[in-house]
Structures are given as structure tokens and as C-alpha cells.
Amino acid sequence: MRTRLLPLLIVLMAAVLLALGVPLAISVAGAQQQKVVVDRIDDTARFAALAQFVGDASSESAGTPVDERRETLGRELLSYYEVYGIRAGVFYRSDSPMAHAPEDWYLPEEGEVRDAFDEAFLSRRSHDPRQVWPWQRGRLVVASPVIRDGDVVAVVVTDSPTGQMRSRILHGWLVIGAGEIAAMLLAVGAALQLTGWVLKPVRVLDTTTHAIASGRLKSRVAVASGPPELRRLSRSFNEMADNVEDVLEQQRAFVADASHQLRNPLSALLLRIELLALELPEGNEEIASVQTEGKRLAQVLDDLLDLALAEHTEADLRITDIGALSAERVAAWAPTAEAKGVRLVGTCPPTTAWADPVALSSALDAVIDNAVKFTPEGESVGVSVGTDGSMSTVVVTDHGPGLTDEELARVGDRFWRAGRHQNIKGSGLGLSISRTLLAAGGGSIAYDHNEPGGLRVTVSVPRSAPAG
């Protein structure tokens, strides 16, 4: 969830910073250019004031004061050009220069200088030239009219390079960019803190839910931080978990109490059946059938009690050599298999894992018992120990009738037995008990087809220590 929420927050914050930074960058560029334009307007106004006292070229004669004023204007323009590198000139309406610097600079036929010159002759001073951006190599043109007796007699034109101005704009933009990056880093840090604060209760809730689903019903959510809604959700979850645990505890207690309470009357009933059998002719089929069903009922009650205890008992996990344990169970079941004419073969190299030895032994007993029970005479049952990633496995294979796909989906359910196996001794609880015992320690049991025929049962236990 954090990987989905964090990019969304970052994109939103980046959009906000861009929405603020772009207008600010445009404003900085406009301010820098406006500053230059104001300076150039002041300069052109000064040159226009000097040019007011210079007459027309047609009315001037050599040696008059007009020539001195023209020379003064020319020196000012030349000094201005040499100091600032700005081309400047005063031009009559006929495009002829009154004075200009450098000497080879004249009015072009078209372009920005010509447009500014024409505009100034209409008595309009340049005030808003087109914006020059840092990536453009344009020049900044400002023109100002020279007015004498209410008429425009000439125009002062300045043509300025924009390198320094563009450098200042770029520097301002770099400062803004650095500020944006710093703000973005702060925003990302704040977003990380915010998402961590918001999602911490969700992560704790997810972990606790997984723990409860794995059988650790005592797990609870620690309500410590986070938004009020999530803290309230955590408290509600704990209340629900308490209620579910109470219901399951009552169910286990009921099963255990019912099994225990029914055991004594059943034992008494079986005893009376035995006494009744002594008074009947030997070999009576009805009394034998009643005795068989009574013993089966006693086995079911014992298995129910074992199941209730398995669901209630915490796993005693420790590092266990499941190879040695499996070899021990193979040796224990070998006589039973031989008596039935079945070969029990074990391949059990030393392999360690975290498991409850008692629970794993009980599970292996149930699985091997079923394999031997359903394997025909002359066939074999294999028990092999190995590893599969983070799990250690004990695989039990047989060559019996196997199960269909529909039966594989139900095997391990409580009291479930295949319809064609109803006459074989058993209660249908052995594999359920095994699954419950393994799940308490993080293990599992899986079923699959064995080629070319039979059933393949895989008992898995973790190789690493459980969390916590």
C-alpha cells in the first residue's frame, strides 16, 4: 500500500511546487529584463536630451556650435559603446545618422531595430520589448524620440547584448530550482513520515491477521499510533479476535468435554455388550457387528479428544533432525508393513528444521499408517526426506488406489472418507489432527497424485526459526 500511496503524494507535491516555481521563474526573468529596459530608457532619454540641440544636417554649417554639440554627442555614444558594449545611435527620419557608435553601425532595413525606430517616430517610447529567455541569443532594442518644438526630429536607438541579463536570469532560475529541490526533498521526507504514520497500524493489523490465520490466536494489535480511525479499527479488531477466540475455545471445550463425558458411558455400554455376548451362541454376527461399531465409536471419541487438544496446545518448536525422526518412524512401522506384505523403504539423510518433534511424529504416524493401510500386498511405500527452498520435507508415496481430483480437494477434512474406503478401519480424523498439529508450528501437509498410481503426501516444516 505504501508503494501506491507514496508516489501519489510525491506527484501531487511536485505538481504544487511546479505550479509555484514556474510563475516565479517567469517573474524573475521579467524583473531582470524590466530592470535592463528601464536602464536603457534612461540612457536613451539622456542621449535624446543631448540631441535636441543638434540641428538638421541641411541647416548646419561648418564651425558652428552645432558641430560641437554633434561631436559631444558622438563622443558620448562612443564612450557608451566602449564601456558597455551597447550599440547606440541617433538617426534622422531619412535614416541618416546624427551620431552613432560604432562607426559601421547603421539602421537596418528590417528587424527589431527598424521596428523600434519606426515606433519611436510615432512618439511612442519603447517600454515592453519581447521577453528574452536564457536559451535565446537575441538583443534588446530600446528607442526614444528626439522632440524639438513638439515634433520628432530624430530617434535614439540602443541595441544591447543580453548575455549578462540572461546569465542573471539563469542564476535566479538555479536558485529557484535549488529551492524547489530542497522543498521537494523536505516534502518527500514529510510524505515518508506521513505514510509511515498512517500505514503503521495497517501493517500491524496485517501482521496480526496473518498470525491469527496461521493459528496464533493470542496475537493482538498494539494500539499505539496512527489516525484515530485506524486506532479505532485496531481496537475493534482486538475485540473481534477476543470474541472469535472465546467462541473457538468454547467449541474446543465442548468437543473435549463431550468426548470425555461420552467415553465413560460408552465404556460401560461396551462392557455390557461383552457380558451379553457371553450369553449368546458363539459366532453371533449381530453381536460382533455391535461390538465393532462400539469400538469404532470409542476410536472416534478418542480422536475427537486428540483433535481438541491439538487445537488448544501450543507447538514446542525446536531444531529437529527430521531425517533421524523419519527413520525412527519408518523402523517403528516396518513390522506392521511386513505383516501386511508391504515393503516400507526409507531414504532419510540428516536434515534439520524447526519443528515440534511430538507433532511431527504424530503426523508421520498418521500418514504412514494410511499409506500402509491402502497399499496392496506386494507393493511398496517410500519415505524420503529432503529440502525445498525454505522448507524441509518428508514425502510419503504409496502405490495404492489413490484418489480422484475431487477426493484430493477434500482429503484432510474432518470425518471425511472416500466412499470406496468406508469399510476400512478409521475415523476420518487422523489427517485433520496431523494438519492441525503441523499448522501450529508453521508446517503444512499436501496431497497429490503419485505416478503411475497411488498417493503422494508431502509434510513440510520450516528450516528457519519462526518470527518472535
Secondary structure as UniProt FT lines:
FT   HELIX           2..51
FT   TURN            52..53
FT   HELIX           57..59
FT   TURN            62..63
FT   HELIX           65..84
FT   STRAND          87..92
FT   TURN            93..94
FT   STRAND          97..101
FT   TURN            103..104
FT   HELIX           112..120
FT   TURN            121..123
FT   TURN            134..135
FT   STRAND          139..148
FT   TURN            149..150
FT   STRAND          151..161
FT   HELIX           163..213
FT   TURN            214..215
FT   TURN            217..218
FT   HELIX           228..279
FT   TURN            282..283
FT   HELIX           285..312
FT   STRAND          318..321
FT   HELIX           322..340
FT   STRAND          343..347
FT   STRAND          352..355
FT   HELIX           357..374
FT   TURN            377..378
FT   STRAND          380..388
FT   TURN            389..390
FT   STRAND          391..397
FT   HELIX           405..410
FT   TURN            411..412
FT   TURN            414..415
FT   HELIX           419..421
FT   TURN            422..423
FT   HELIX           430..440
FT   TURN            441..442
FT   STRAND          444..449
FT   STRAND          455..462
//
